[in-house]
Amino acid sequence: MSRIPATFAALAAKGRKALIPYVTAGFPFADITPALMHGMVEAGADVIELGVPFSDPMADGPVIQSAGEKALQLGVGMSEVLDMVRTFRQRNTDTPVVLMGYANPVERYEQRHGAAASRAMRRRPGSMACSLSITRPKSARSLPGNCARTAST
């Protein structure tokens, strides 16, 4: 069982709801994100929602837009976000991390690193990427399982 279903099953067995905090990767400083993620877990986070910075965040509010702009100014893109998750995983292999963002950074990553790298990213156990800017027909082809249904509703 991957990290996400296992976490929710364990919480349900305890009669608990999940605490799922959000942070934009690379904000307020490019190198602080893994430490923030560990801090969230130490404070009780069950799942971490990690925002992928994007230059045209049409569905985000002003606070997340501002955080994303700052992260982009610091050079944080999809490759850096994945590196941050790898760094986090060196000390924490249990807490699920959900990447939240838009289709464009994932597609650009695929263009730069190849479709095989993108597919490998999507297949990692307990990893998930949800896109706010993907249409239903495209989501059915591009995103795995429940995320494809969630992303388009």
N, C-alpha and C positions, 0 to 999 in steps of 0.2 A: 504494500500500500504506500502511495506517495505521501509526502509530508502534509499536504493540505487536507485530504480526507482523514488521515490519521489524527491530525490535530483536532478537527471538528468532532470526530468520534470520541476522542478522549474528553473533550469539553462536554459533550452531550452526556457521557457516562457520569460526569461530576455534576450535571445540572447547571453548567456554566455557559455563559455567552462569551464570545470571543472579543478580545480587545485587539483592534487592528489599527494602529496608528499609521499615518501617512507622512512621508518626508520626501522632498524633491532631492534627487541625487545631485550632489555637487553644491548644495546650498547649506549654509552660507559660505563655506569654503570647499574647494574641490576635494581636499584630502580628508575631510572630517566625516564623511558619510558612513564608513564602516564603524567608527566609534559611536556615532549617533545610533546606528542600528543596534549595536551591543547595549547601549544605554536604554533603548526602548525595551529590549528583552529583559534587562535587569529591573526595569520599572513595571514589568508584567505583561508586555506585548505577547500575544499568542501567534500573530501573523504580522508581517511587516509589508506595508504597501509602499513601494519605492517608485516615485514618479520619475519618468524619463523626460528630461528637458526637451522642449520643442519650440521652434521659432514662431509658430502660428497656432497658439493654444485656444481655439475657438470655443471649447466647452468648459474652460477653466475660469474661475473667478480671478479677481485682481491680485490676490495674495499669491496664489499658485503661479499665475502668469509672471509676476515679478520675480519669484524664486527661480522659475525656469529661465528667465532672461539673464539673471545673474549667473546661474550655472553655465549657460551657454557662453557668456562672456569669459568665464573661467576655462573654457575649452572642454566642457563635459558633454559628451555624446554617448551613443549606444555602447561603443567599445569601452569607454571609461566606466559606464554604469555596470557593465558585465564584470569588469575588473574589480569594482567595488564589492560586488556580490561575491566574487571569488575570495577577496580578502576577508570579508565577513565569514565565509564558510571555513576559513582556516581555524577559527575558534568556535564556530557554531554550525553544526551540521544538521540540527533538528528543526529550527524555526523556519516555517515557510516564508518565502519572499515572493510577492506578486509584483511584477513590473506593470505599472499603469502608465499609459500614454497614448500615443497616436500611431497610426499605421506607418506614416512616413519615415520615422527613424528606423523602424524594423526593416522596411523595404530598402532604405539606403544602406543599412548594414549588410543586407543580403547582396546588394549590388557590389559593394566593396569587398566583401569577404566570401562571396559565393553562396549559392543556395544550400549547399551541404552544411556550411557553418550555421546558417539560419535554422535549418531543420534540426541540427544537433542542439541548438539553444532551446528550441521548443520541446525537445524530448527529454530534457533533464528532469529527473524525478523531483516532484514537489515544486517545480518551477512553473510559472504561468505568466503569460503576457496578455493583458486585456487592452484592446484598442478602442478609443472613443470615436474614431473617425473612419470606421470601416463599414461598408454596406453589407447587407445580408448575403447577397450572392458571393461576394468576395470573402466574407468572413467564413463561410462554409468551406471554402477551399484553403484558406490561409491559417486559421487558428484551430488549435486542438480542442476537441471535446466540448465541455460545458462553456468554456470561454467563448467559443464561436457563437453559441446561443446568447450568452450574456452580453457580448460586445454589440450585438445588433438590436437589442431591445431597450 
